Amino acid sequence: MFRSGYSTTTPVVKNLIIVNALMFLPVLLGTNIIAGTFDFTRHFALYYPGSEYFKPYQFVTHMFMHANIAHIFFNMFGLWMFGKVLEGVWGSKRFLFYYFFTGLGAAALHTFVNYLEIAPMQHSYVDFLANPSPDAFMAFIHKYSGFFNDFYPGVESKVNEFISSWQQNPGNQNFITETDDFIRQAIEARMNIPTVGASGAIFGVLLAFGMLFPNTELMLLFPPVPIKAKWFVIGYGCIELYSGFAEPGSNIAHFAHIGGMLFGFILIKYWNRTRKTFY
């Protein structure tokens, strides 16, 4: 792995790791706080703005929440490995600003991508309610089949049975009510998926390291071969971009990772718009 002159953990990196560890304790213990009534994930994870659980402060707090031990370990390892070098170069204030800027940028892009997926569904839902019919319902399910199959495996075969019954009794209002409830609950379920993790900011940190020290060699774990930081960052970014388009609805927020890199690149370019060096 990369070895630098910044062998000790710098203050901002150290405190970020401590706060992340403390916020992970309720998840690690598998319990809620305050007599079992306070759900950490429900309050501090990031929800889609249309969700009933969304709070503006979640754009910050979700950066200190993690899903499991592997999630927090690799994020904190990356923060420690690369963040202490950046803090040593930039100073604590600039590094802390960069960390939050990229983390918030990652959340913003992730939310925007979710909007591009959810908003058309909501519009189609309104159109369906304006003129509900068996054919309109089937068209809706086909249009968003990938989404529905993620939540309701085998949904199309079940819908076919339902539509067959509806077509035999098209004037029955109960069928319209059932389809209304089904679609609305599915959209709400999509909006109520929580997002947690410091990954967006960590990808911003990784991007900055690759820009400041492009020719520094890193040792990969799989396979165990050396690679220059610039190629590692570019390759990782391309993988995340491809995965974001190839795996819509994935449990991994690929566009949050891209957002951290994108906003990090913009900020570094802004800081150095009149200079030829990165620091």
GIJO-V777036 format. One record per pair of residues at least 12 apart in sequence whose ideal C-beta (glycine too) atoms are under 7 Angstrom apart, sorted by the first residue. I is the first residue (numbers start at 1). J is the second residue. D is the distance in whole Angstrom. If there is no record, write none. Layout:
# GIJO-V777036
((I	J	D) (I	J	D))
This chain:
# GIJO-V777036
((1	81	7) (1	218	7) (1	219	5) (2	81	7) (2	216	6) (2	218	5) (4	85	5) (6	84	5) (6	85	5) (6	88	4) (9	80	6) (9	84	6) (10	84	5) (10	87	4) (10	88	6) (10	92	7) (11	92	6) (12	87	5) (12	92	5) (12	95	6) (12	96	5) (13	79	6) (13	80	6) (13	83	4) (13	84	5) (13	87	6) (16	79	6) (17	76	5) (17	79	6) (17	80	7) (19	64	6) (20	64	5) (20	66	7) (20	72	6) (20	76	6) (20	198	6) (23	64	4) (23	65	6) (24	66	5) (24	72	5) (26	40	5) (27	40	7) (27	66	7) (41	65	7) (41	194	6) (44	58	7) (44	61	4) (44	62	7) (44	65	5) (45	58	7) (45	62	5) (45	65	5) (45	194	3) (45	195	6) (45	196	5) (46	58	4) (46	59	6) (46	62	4) (46	107	6) (46	194	7) (46	195	4) (47	192	6) (47	194	6) (48	111	7) (48	114	5) (48	118	7) (48	191	4) (49	111	7) (50	118	7) (50	191	5) (51	191	4) (51	192	5) (53	192	6) (59	104	6) (59	107	5) (62	107	7) (62	195	6) (62	196	5) (63	103	5) (63	198	5) (63	201	6) (64	198	7) (65	196	4) (65	197	7) (66	196	6) (66	197	6) (67	196	6) (67	197	7) (71	197	6) (75	197	6) (75	198	5) (75	199	6) (75	202	5) (78	202	5) (78	205	7) (78	206	6) (79	202	6) (79	205	6) (82	205	5) (82	206	6) (82	209	4) (83	205	5) (85	209	6) (86	205	6) (86	208	6) (86	209	6) (89	212	7) (89	279	5) (90	279	7) (98	204	7) (98	208	7) (98	264	7) (98	267	6) (99	201	5) (99	205	7) (101	263	6) (101	267	6) (102	200	6) (102	201	5) (102	204	3) (102	260	5) (102	263	5) (102	264	5) (103	198	7) (103	200	5) (103	201	4) (103	260	7) (105	259	5) (105	260	7) (105	262	7) (105	263	3) (106	200	2) (106	201	7) (106	256	4) (106	257	7) (106	259	4) (106	260	4) (106	263	7) (107	200	6) (107	256	7) (108	259	7) (109	255	5) (109	256	7) (109	258	7) (109	259	3) (109	262	7) (110	195	6) (110	253	5) (110	255	5) (110	256	4) (110	259	6) (113	255	4) (117	248	7) (118	187	7) (118	190	6) (118	191	6) (121	144	6) (121	187	6) (122	187	6) (124	140	6) (124	143	7) (125	183	5) (125	187	6) (128	140	5) (128	183	7) (129	180	7) (132	176	5) (132	179	7) (134	163	5) (134	166	5) (134	167	5) (137	163	6) (137	179	5) (138	159	7) (138	163	6) (140	183	7) (141	155	7) (141	156	6) (141	159	5) (146	248	7) (146	249	7) (147	190	7) (147	249	6) (148	186	6) (150	249	5) (151	186	6) (151	189	6) (195	253	6) (199	253	7) (199	256	6) (199	257	6) (200	256	4) (200	257	6) (200	259	6) (200	260	4) (201	260	6) (203	257	4) (203	260	4) (203	261	5) (204	260	4) (204	261	6) (204	263	6) (204	264	4) (206	233	6) (207	233	6) (207	261	4) (207	264	4) (207	265	6) (208	264	5) (208	268	6) (209	229	6) (210	229	5) (210	230	5) (210	232	7) (210	233	3) (211	268	6) (211	278	5) (212	278	5) (212	279	6) (213	229	5) (214	228	7) (214	229	6) (214	230	4) (215	228	5) (215	230	7) (216	228	7) (216	229	5) (218	232	5) (237	258	7) (237	261	5) (240	254	5) (240	257	5) (240	258	5) (241	258	6) (244	258	6))
